[in-house]
């Protein structure tokens, strides 16, 4: 059974559609503030959900939460539809799951320190090359000694352990600078003040939970990002980690009839700001390769120039809302944006892009053969769900009926590096100094089998998630390297021999 094309907008009687089988060729949504990007995101999310495709998106203003509620007509809304010659939608709500790193407006979203890896942590902490090298060394020593790095206190304890025993590690791992350890510890303190201790820990997000459907419609996952944007590096790095996890966990599917997931990366310029050349190259690799896993990535930003050319070239489906040309720099950006669209002799793209009204856009989607269609000037269709934020009581009602209620809400604190190093310190006080230069006998298999797979702190309703999290953070070096996956390979991690 073929899937109908997704109707996105119209110009008079002319319809403009997005082909579901090419939605994993990625996309770009641009436009100045107030030109209609949020409504376009809402319409795209609805269309994907209707054909059974899950969606993940960050809600930077709180407006996208309206997807969980049915829309309602207003006189002003009807006048706008009539002026644009657009039909009134069939108002309805959509299946939504709310997420929030700070656990205030949705389910907690967590990753373990080990799974995030030293390179992404270095980006969050803004470390220099020397400091990143020390952090990488700490991860390697933790792997070799069977010490799980799950949360911030584990990493702090590990860095303190490495710093205090630096002389024992020199011959095998290299020099450890006390100044670098101190700088990393200060960075971790700052990260904690930004809420990093809430993001780093267990139970870690299971990527399979992002692929849920509800009665045939794709689940729309909305990350509350209004507060998170106050820590832009944490925000962008967390979303990059999610993309990396999707690439690692999902099997190769080529070009499926419909995507397995569509990922909207709002405020995309934050991902590329101050990124090193190496990181930019690796981001390009992730974007290019995740397509074969059936994942479509759509970057949302104000101007196409916010996205590097190497990444921009991977984005086949384009929606350009109005850009402003008040300054010489703006005019240059408008010209560059117009040149990225497939020309249409009937439209002066450079002029039109500055004249678009709210809800209008220049659109170029891929055709059946994967070629960009000529750009068309259209009105984006109105969403069926509510435009705008929801009340606290409405959000609470959605949370009450969530499919994942009770799965992630309670944090888990298993025995890991912090507890084991504290135990060693106690033993040292009693029996003398332990060996720190190599793996500790039995450290990778400490505790009973049930402790390894379920953790020492067991709580009802989260055993399955905890078990999966343990498996992903297996104690052996090989296990943790696999769990770190693409973050250790695509993002430049050193191979361990």
Phi, psi and omega per residue, in radians:
X1 nan 2.116 -3.103
X2 -1.355 2.613 3.126
X3 -1.632 2.300 3.135
X4 -1.157 2.522 3.052
X5 -1.022 2.656 -3.095
X6 -1.560 1.982 -3.138
X7 -1.316 2.072 -3.064
X8 -1.859 -0.658 -3.091
X9 -2.844 3.044 -3.122
X10 -2.467 2.703 2.947
X11 -2.305 1.705 -3.001
X12 1.171 -2.166 3.115
X13 -1.556 -0.110 -3.097
X14 -1.443 2.225 3.134
X15 -1.775 2.491 3.083
X16 -2.063 2.190 -3.034
X17 -2.176 2.695 3.027
X18 -1.867 2.204 -3.119
X19 -1.385 2.118 -3.086
X20 -1.016 -0.635 -3.113
X21 -1.197 -0.205 3.123
X22 -2.041 0.180 3.136
X23 -1.216 -0.371 3.105
X24 -1.445 0.115 3.045
X25 -1.506 0.224 3.025
X26 1.230 3.027 -3.074
X27 -2.869 3.046 -3.108
X28 -2.453 2.307 3.082
X29 -2.183 2.064 -3.067
X30 -2.241 2.909 3.086
X31 2.665 2.647 3.114
X32 -1.188 2.883 3.124
X33 -1.027 2.298 3.078
X34 1.498 0.186 -3.097
X35 -1.689 -0.120 3.051
X36 2.046 0.229 -3.124
X37 -1.063 -0.729 -3.078
X38 -1.102 -0.734 3.111
X39 -1.140 -0.666 3.089
X40 -1.086 -0.746 3.065
X41 -1.016 -0.743 -3.114
X42 -1.115 -0.775 -3.137
X43 -1.121 -0.790 3.134
X44 -1.082 -0.747 3.122
X45 -1.065 -0.735 3.119
X46 -1.094 -0.774 -3.107
X47 -1.109 -0.760 3.129
X48 -1.145 -0.760 3.141
X49 -1.044 -0.692 -3.107
X50 -1.071 -0.507 3.141
X51 -1.739 0.215 3.046
X52 1.561 0.310 -3.129
X53 -1.746 2.089 3.060
X54 -1.167 2.667 -3.092
X55 -2.317 2.447 2.997
X56 -2.117 2.264 -3.135
X57 -2.592 2.602 3.073
X58 -1.667 2.375 -3.138
X59 -1.819 1.687 -3.009
X60 -1.451 -0.285 -3.134
X61 -2.097 -0.145 -3.097
X62 1.603 -0.053 -3.066
X63 -1.341 -0.549 -3.046
X64 -1.245 -0.261 3.084
X65 -1.048 -0.359 3.107
X66 -1.066 -0.272 3.079
X67 -1.047 -0.408 -3.103
X68 -1.417 -0.093 -3.086
X69 -2.203 2.574 3.095
X70 -1.208 2.479 3.093
X71 -1.258 2.989 3.123
X72 -2.538 2.454 -3.108
X73 -1.305 2.633 2.995
X74 -2.367 2.827 -3.098
X75 -1.098 -0.729 3.123
X76 -1.128 -0.679 -3.141
X77 -1.132 -0.750 3.139
X78 -1.138 -0.644 3.099
X79 -1.114 -0.701 3.115
X80 -1.147 -0.710 3.102
X81 -1.092 -0.738 -3.131
X82 -1.141 -0.727 3.130
X83 -1.134 -0.551 -3.128
X84 -1.616 -0.030 -3.124
X85 1.026 0.719 3.134
X86 -1.906 2.532 3.133
X87 -1.315 2.678 3.068
X88 -1.330 2.343 -3.083
X89 -1.301 2.877 2.978
X90 -1.531 1.815 -2.971
X91 -1.150 2.355 -3.139
X92 -2.851 2.776 3.041
X93 -1.633 2.860 -3.123
X94 -2.192 2.690 3.139
X95 -1.213 2.145 -3.027
X96 -2.274 2.455 2.941
X97 -2.099 2.222 3.138
X98 -1.662 2.437 3.091
X99 -2.215 2.625 3.126
X100 -2.749 2.107 3.103
X101 -0.964 -0.595 -3.088
X102 -1.594 0.063 3.028
X103 1.030 0.507 3.122
X104 -1.778 -0.684 -3.037
X105 -2.008 0.233 -3.135
X106 3.085 -3.042 3.105
X107 -1.127 2.473 3.096
X108 -1.074 2.440 3.090
X109 -1.972 2.018 -3.022
X110 -2.253 2.707 2.946
X111 -2.380 2.656 3.050
X112 -1.459 2.725 3.093
X113 -1.010 -0.775 -3.119
X114 -1.073 -0.712 -3.104
X115 -1.257 -0.579 3.111
X116 -1.176 -0.726 3.063
X117 1.497 2.818 -3.041
X118 -1.197 -0.540 -3.066
X119 -1.246 -0.783 3.125
X120 -1.214 -0.629 3.061
X121 -1.107 -0.672 3.107
X122 -1.083 -0.616 3.118
X123 -1.185 -0.777 3.121
X124 -1.065 -0.705 -3.076
X125 -1.498 -0.081 -3.140
X126 0.984 0.866 -3.124
X127 -1.466 2.657 3.013
X128 -1.471 -3.132 -3.047
X129 -1.085 -0.720 -3.130
X130 -1.128 -0.783 3.139
X131 -1.146 -0.681 3.089
X132 -1.095 -0.650 3.105
X133 -1.093 -0.718 3.107
X134 -1.150 -0.715 3.115
X135 -1.105 -0.739 3.095
X136 -1.078 -0.695 3.105
X137 -1.078 -0.735 3.133
X138 -1.074 -0.692 3.087
X139 -1.106 -0.734 -3.109
X140 -1.157 -0.735 3.123
X141 -1.125 -0.706 3.097
X142 -1.060 -0.744 3.095
X143 -1.055 -0.834 -3.066
X144 -1.143 -0.506 -3.087
X145 -1.787 0.182 3.069
X146 1.146 0.640 -3.128
X147 -1.866 1.996 -3.132
X148 -1.281 2.282 3.046
X149 -1.833 1.782 -3.049
X150 -1.923 -0.700 -3.085
X151 -2.357 -3.091 -3.051
X152 -1.112 -0.665 -3.112
X153 -1.178 -0.523 3.041
X154 -1.112 -0.805 -3.098
X155 -1.183 -0.684 3.088
X156 -1.074 -0.805 -3.136
X157 -1.100 -0.660 -3.134
X158 -1.164 -0.752 3.123
X159 -1.128 -0.702 3.100
X160 -1.105 -0.741 3.121
X161 -1.065 -0.784 3.137
X162 -1.139 -0.746 -3.138
X163 -1.126 -0.727 -3.105
X164 -1.266 -0.399 -3.115
X165 -2.024 0.516 -3.045
X166 -0.966 -0.690 -3.082
X167 -1.106 -0.628 -3.127
X168 -1.224 -0.363 -3.059
X169 -1.725 -0.149 -3.011
X170 -1.019 -0.863 -3.027
X171 -1.182 -0.528 -3.084
X172 -1.660 -0.622 -3.034
X173 -2.033 -0.353 -3.113
X174 1.961 3.080 -3.086
X175 -1.210 2.509 3.064
X176 -2.040 2.066 3.139
X177 -1.492 2.165 3.102
X178 -1.082 -0.596 3.113
X179 -1.130 -0.681 3.127
X180 -1.174 -0.738 3.089
X181 -1.040 -0.749 3.123
X182 -1.101 -0.701 3.137
X183 -1.136 -0.712 3.126
X184 -1.143 -0.730 3.132
X185 -1.092 -0.677 3.096
X186 -1.147 -0.672 3.095
X187 -1.114 -0.666 3.115
X188 -1.167 -0.631 3.086
X189 -1.111 -0.759 3.100
X190 -1.115 -0.714 3.124
X191 -1.098 -0.679 3.110
X192 -1.091 -0.697 3.136
X193 -1.166 -0.445 3.101
X194 -1.482 -0.067 -3.126
X195 1.796 0.182 -3.100
X196 -1.100 -0.502 -3.138
X197 -1.188 -0.357 3.084
X198 -1.388 -0.562 -3.133
X199 -1.365 -0.617 -3.053
X200 -1.674 1.969 -3.130
X201 2.791 -2.869 -3.119
X202 -2.208 2.728 -0.007
X203 -1.293 2.377 3.137
X204 -1.345 2.638 3.121
X205 -1.019 2.289 3.000
X206 -1.619 2.045 -3.062
X207 -0.989 -0.541 3.127
X208 -1.034 -0.465 -3.140
X209 -1.253 -0.257 3.063
X210 -1.452 -0.149 -3.057
X211 -1.797 0.354 -3.078
X212 -1.302 2.627 2.964
X213 -2.164 2.800 3.135
X214 -2.321 1.843 -3.126
X215 0.947 0.764 3.064
X216 1.524 -0.175 3.120
X217 -1.772 2.468 -3.141
X218 -1.190 2.431 3.104
X219 -1.277 2.383 3.103
X220 -1.780 1.954 -3.123
X221 -1.634 2.117 -3.074
X222 -2.054 2.042 3.109
X223 -1.588 2.087 3.058
X224 -1.177 2.007 -3.013
X225 -2.144 0.143 -3.118
X226 -1.104 -0.800 3.101
X227 -1.362 -0.605 -3.088
X228 -1.089 -0.522 -3.136
X229 -1.166 -0.235 3.035
X230 -1.203 -0.265 3.056
X231 -2.124 1.314 -2.982
X232 -1.030 -0.608 3.122
X233 -1.190 -0.674 3.088
X234 -1.129 -0.750 3.131
X235 -1.048 -0.946 -3.058
X236 -1.201 -0.664 -3.132
X237 -1.207 -0.631 3.107
X238 -1.105 -0.750 3.127
X239 -1.194 -0.622 3.065
X240 -1.125 -0.684 3.068
X241 -1.065 -0.729 3.116
X242 -1.060 -0.759 3.099
X243 -1.068 -0.741 3.136
X244 -1.109 -0.717 3.104
X245 -1.096 -0.717 3.111
X246 -1.075 -0.732 3.128
X247 -1.118 -0.732 -3.081
X248 -1.229 -0.763 -2.973
X249 -1.414 -0.570 -2.997
X250 -1.489 2.532 3.115
X251 -1.369 2.830 3.059
X252 -1.185 2.295 3.102
X253 -2.277 -0.073 -3.129
X254 1.256 -2.191 3.114
X255 -1.989 1.608 -3.114
X256 -1.263 2.922 3.124
X257 -1.096 -0.667 3.010
X258 -2.344 2.676 3.121
X259 -1.129 2.725 3.033
X260 -1.391 -0.472 3.133
X261 -2.857 2.506 2.996
X262 -2.025 2.254 -3.005
X263 -2.018 2.021 3.094
X264 -1.706 2.130 -3.110
X265 -1.839 1.548 -3.119
X266 -1.341 2.744 -3.054
X267 0.902 0.842 -3.009
X268 -1.110 -0.414 -3.129
X269 -1.058 -0.435 3.140
X270 -1.166 -0.477 3.136
X271 -1.188 -0.617 -3.015
X272 -1.717 -0.220 -3.107
X273 -1.136 2.200 3.095
X274 1.054 0.312 3.112
X275 -1.335 2.482 3.115
X276 -1.232 2.859 3.116
X277 -1.063 -0.681 3.129
X278 -1.113 -0.789 -3.133
X279 -1.129 -0.704 3.106
X280 -1.062 -0.718 3.111
X281 -1.102 -0.693 -3.116
X282 -1.254 -0.609 3.053
X283 -1.081 -0.732 3.092
X284 -1.045 -0.726 3.133
X285 -1.098 -0.762 -3.133
X286 -1.083 -0.824 -3.133
X287 -1.059 -0.725 -3.109
X288 -1.216 -0.699 -3.027
X289 -1.480 -0.471 -3.091
X290 -1.211 -0.317 3.091
X291 -1.019 -0.679 -3.104
X292 -1.241 -0.182 3.040
X293 -1.593 0.074 3.133
X294 1.438 0.321 -3.121
X295 -1.836 2.203 3.044
X296 -1.727 2.282 -3.130
X297 -1.975 2.168 -3.127
X298 -2.073 1.991 3.135
X299 -1.490 2.365 -3.115
X300 -2.120 2.120 -3.110
X301 -2.764 3.089 -3.070
X302 -1.376 -0.643 -3.027
X303 -2.410 2.445 3.095
X304 -0.979 -0.468 -3.135
X305 -1.197 -0.191 3.075
X306 -1.236 -0.303 -3.090
X307 -1.870 2.234 3.138
X308 -1.014 2.613 -3.058
X309 -1.003 -0.691 -3.106
X310 -1.108 -0.588 3.085
X311 -1.422 -0.698 -3.134
X312 -0.991 -0.621 -3.136
X313 -1.177 -0.258 3.132
X314 -1.560 -0.090 -2.989
X315 -1.759 1.799 -2.999
X316 -1.481 -0.536 -3.073
X317 -1.805 2.136 -3.010
X318 -2.132 2.366 2.988
X319 -2.258 1.961 -3.104
X320 -1.964 1.919 2.991
X321 -1.438 -3.094 -3.009
X322 -1.107 2.476 2.980
X323 -2.026 2.612 -3.140
X324 -1.729 2.555 -3.101
X325 -2.242 1.030 -3.102
X326 -1.428 -0.490 -3.089
X327 -2.113 2.956 3.115
X328 -1.087 -0.640 3.110
X329 -1.142 -0.719 3.107
X330 -1.087 -0.731 -3.126
X331 -1.100 -0.676 3.096
X332 -1.140 -0.702 3.136
X333 -1.159 -0.672 3.112
X334 -1.103 -0.773 3.124
X335 -1.078 -0.741 3.124
X336 -1.127 -0.686 3.135
X337 -1.131 -0.719 3.140
X338 -1.107 -0.598 -3.114
X339 -1.278 -0.310 3.130
X340 -1.436 -0.165 -3.122
X341 -1.699 2.578 3.121
X342 -1.199 2.103 -2.995
X343 -1.088 2.533 3.025
X344 -2.200 2.074 -3.096
X345 -1.011 -0.398 -3.098
X346 -1.451 -0.128 -3.072
X347 -2.262 2.254 2.968
X348 -1.481 1.644 -2.966
X349 -1.049 -0.734 -3.082
X350 -1.117 -0.637 3.101
X351 -1.346 -0.745 -3.069
X352 -1.103 -0.607 -3.049
X353 -1.170 -0.339 3.089
X354 -1.667 -0.171 -3.078
X355 -1.832 -0.074 -3.083
X356 -1.087 2.417 3.066
X357 -1.523 3.076 3.108
X358 -1.104 2.239 -3.125
X359 1.572 -0.149 3.054
X360 -1.616 2.714 3.130
X361 -2.755 2.686 2.933
X362 -1.652 2.127 -2.982
X363 -2.164 2.392 3.025
X364 -2.448 1.869 3.096
X365 -1.823 2.850 3.130
X366 -1.310 2.530 3.071
X367 -1.548 -3.047 -3.056
X368 -1.017 -0.470 -3.131
X369 -1.697 0.187 3.107
X370 1.394 0.287 3.125
X371 -1.717 2.530 3.102
X372 -1.140 2.268 3.016
X373 -1.269 2.780 3.033
X374 -1.071 2.519 -3.101
X375 -1.135 2.445 3.102
X376 -2.210 2.528 3.077
X377 -1.663 2.063 -3.007
X378 -2.362 2.911 2.916
X379 -1.748 2.218 3.085
X380 -1.204 2.320 3.131
X381 -1.101 2.633 -3.141
X382 -1.302 2.616 3.102
X383 -1.322 2.732 3.078
X384 -1.500 -0.351 3.127
X385 -1.593 3.093 -3.086
X386 -1.210 2.416 3.021
X387 -1.619 2.005 3.129
X388 2.093 3.116 -3.043
X389 -1.286 3.021 3.086
X390 -2.105 2.906 3.141
X391 -1.425 2.885 3.111
X392 -1.098 -0.655 3.134
X393 -1.180 -0.637 3.102
X394 -1.183 -0.699 3.092
X395 -1.126 -0.739 3.140
X396 -1.090 -0.638 3.125
X397 -1.155 -0.705 3.081
X398 -1.083 -0.758 3.139
X399 -1.110 -0.639 -3.131
X400 -1.073 -0.613 -3.103
X401 -1.737 0.264 -3.094
X402 -1.157 2.476 3.081
X403 -1.143 -0.401 -3.069
X404 -1.868 0.326 -3.135
X405 -1.039 2.213 3.112
X406 1.506 -0.099 -3.091
X407 -1.438 -0.782 -3.075
X408 -1.960 -0.136 -2.946
X409 -1.154 -0.543 -3.122
X410 -1.762 2.121 3.120
X411 -1.215 2.626 3.119
X412 -2.037 2.401 3.104
X413 -2.197 1.522 -3.128
X414 -1.406 2.962 3.020
X415 -1.180 2.163 -3.098
X416 -2.559 -2.699 -3.003
X417 -1.008 -0.750 -3.101
X418 -1.024 -0.872 -3.108
X419 -1.162 -0.715 -3.107
X420 -1.206 -0.686 3.124
X421 -1.218 -0.601 3.071
X422 -1.141 -0.673 3.101
X423 -1.137 -0.710 3.100
X424 -1.079 -0.708 -3.127
X425 -1.088 -0.678 3.109
X426 -1.139 -0.742 3.123
X427 -1.139 -0.638 3.128
X428 -1.094 -0.727 3.131
X429 -1.070 -0.599 -3.073
X430 -1.534 -0.754 -2.967
X431 -2.021 -0.120 -3.095
X432 1.911 -3.129 -3.028
X433 -1.300 2.286 3.074
X434 -1.451 2.941 3.084
X435 -1.316 2.186 -3.128
X436 -1.978 -0.017 -3.022
X437 -1.538 -0.166 -3.121
X438 -2.570 -3.113 -3.121
X439 -1.043 2.469 3.102
X440 -1.468 2.256 -3.084
X441 -1.014 2.183 3.087
X442 1.391 -0.020 -3.083
X443 -1.158 -0.538 -3.118
X444 -1.375 -0.197 -3.121
X445 -2.283 0.476 -3.114
X446 -1.115 2.513 3.114
X447 1.482 3.028 3.131
X448 -1.329 2.970 3.123
X449 -1.068 -0.682 3.131
X450 -1.162 -0.584 3.090
X451 -1.126 -0.670 -3.106
X452 -1.163 -0.767 -3.021
X453 -1.612 -0.313 -3.132
X454 -2.103 -0.185 -3.133
X455 1.424 2.789 -3.112
X456 -1.382 -0.426 3.093
X457 -1.775 1.718 -3.083
X458 -1.710 2.372 3.116
X459 -2.345 2.415 -3.115
X460 -1.079 2.509 3.051
X461 1.540 -0.160 -3.100
X462 -2.282 0.258 -3.088
X463 -1.118 -0.709 -3.107
X464 -1.114 -0.816 3.130
X465 -1.100 -0.726 3.138
X466 -1.089 -0.740 -3.130
X467 -1.083 -0.768 3.126
X468 -1.116 -0.687 3.140
X469 -1.124 -0.662 3.101
X470 -1.117 -0.782 -3.129
X471 -1.076 -0.716 3.139
X472 -1.178 -0.431 -3.129
X473 -1.933 0.702 -3.049
X474 -0.914 2.601 -2.985
X475 -1.217 -0.510 -3.085
X476 -1.231 2.743 3.115
X477 -1.037 -0.779 -3.116
X478 -1.067 -0.756 -3.130
X479 -1.052 -0.783 -3.111
X480 -1.253 -0.565 3.093
X481 -1.155 -0.675 3.080
X482 -1.134 -0.763 -3.132
X483 -1.083 -0.641 3.117
X484 -1.245 -0.463 2.942
X485 0.864 -2.161 -3.004
X486 -1.141 -0.366 3.122
X487 -1.218 -0.421 3.116
X488 -1.638 -0.268 -3.110
X489 -1.924 -1.088 -3.139
X490 -1.141 -0.550 -3.099
X491 -1.693 0.365 2.904
X492 1.561 0.246 3.115
X493 -1.172 2.628 -3.119
X494 -1.346 2.449 3.056
X495 -1.289 2.432 3.121
X496 -1.777 2.264 -3.130
X497 -1.768 nan nan
